[in-house]
């Protein structure tokens, strides 16, 4: 990209060595996503978590918070220790606040977890 700032920022955080810190980790993560959105002063529109038991999809969960002008998600493949966080805002809100909050929380809450990718992409660049 040529340095142009688009309409929105999209962050990707990929972790390895994920282990469940609590019994209901999908709900636990959803609550943290919601807290991070609220702390950033962004309006939540809807939230949901779906748990996967391994019968049709790999074990883990998908948690999503729809926000005013986009979303925050977490996808976990617990059997192989992977966690993917996705933070996208396409308005005037600063997603970096959410990203920093989640990175801090995850690193303190899950022993041995490793951040293996962190990427920030400008979206809708002219």
Order of alpha helices (4+ residues) and beta strands (2+ residues): beta-alpha-beta-beta-beta-beta-alpha-beta
